[in-house]
Amino acid sequence: MTKCCSDVTVRHIADAVASAPCWVAKKLGDLKAALSGSDVIPCAQHSVKISQRRDPNVFYQTRPGLNVLSGFPHRVASQAETIDVGISFTVSEHMLRESLFDKRIETRLPRPYRFSESAACAFMAELLDSDRLDWRLRYILYLNSCVMSVSRDYSGKDWNVAPLDRNLFRWRTGHRVLSPA
């Protein structure tokens, strides 16, 4: 996944707008407006095409490289359907500009922001298998049943996938929220 604009400040954008050609100034002005008014910043869009049949009950089993934490098989995988090869998903990535609880994040995301369990399981399996996730980041997905958290464990070797109740955690600055585009 691509990096977000975490090092960009509103002041730097304002300086760039003042000295940029007209069309660039408009784009930078739009970015400045987005950054100055929100604590959840849109970063990028990603297209994910399913390369192999994705059965969530098969993929989401603890094994070397993947820790499927308690409750995930029952709360998420059992609710998800198998997704076939060739299905494409477009996903928006947002960066948290400050530490927030789910309730605040959910009010800041564009609608619709929740994934079906099937879509979340399939495209996250694709991302995990293709090594497209940044190992330094935590990814947050809002599902109908829960919040899905995907992050590296403390050893840095394995990915953890967990189902969490809403508003249990204050998510940290820099975490990424994925939503349907």
Phi, psi and omega in degrees: 000148183284158178284150177272176182272050187292335182268356182277132176249158180299322180297317179298321179294317179300318178297318180294321179300319184296331185250008185263156172300162187308308184293325177290320180301321179295314179298315179294323178297320177297319178295318178301315180297319180294318182288322186283341186252005186215151174258001173236109190257125174293134183248309188199166170240143181233139175256128182236119178253129183289121186266343177210158181303129185248100175262112185297330180286341176269311184294315187273067173237137179298134181199173177304127180097345182216121173254115177263110189280160185314132176093340183297313180303318182283314186282329186240298187302320181291340179271349186264149176259159176292138178248132184275165178303142173094346178290136181247145176234141171249126187237134175265140178249132179235144178253138175280123181276343175210167179289130185218154170273162183304317184304317180290319179299314184298330178284341183266343183279146175294150180272145349282147182243352179264140175267153166287157178299322180297311181296314182299314181296317184292309185286330177291323175300318178298315180294319179295316180292327185268002178059039181264001179266145177280119185295344181275351188252158170253135179251135183239130178231134177264121177248170176294326186272334187187189171254130179261124180247132179232120181204164175285149174283177185295336178284340182082002183267323188244151172270140173255134175238123186224143171265130182232151173286152178292147174064024173276328186237152168262109183290142186279156173305135178096340177299154182253138174248128178256140179216157176298141180264000000 
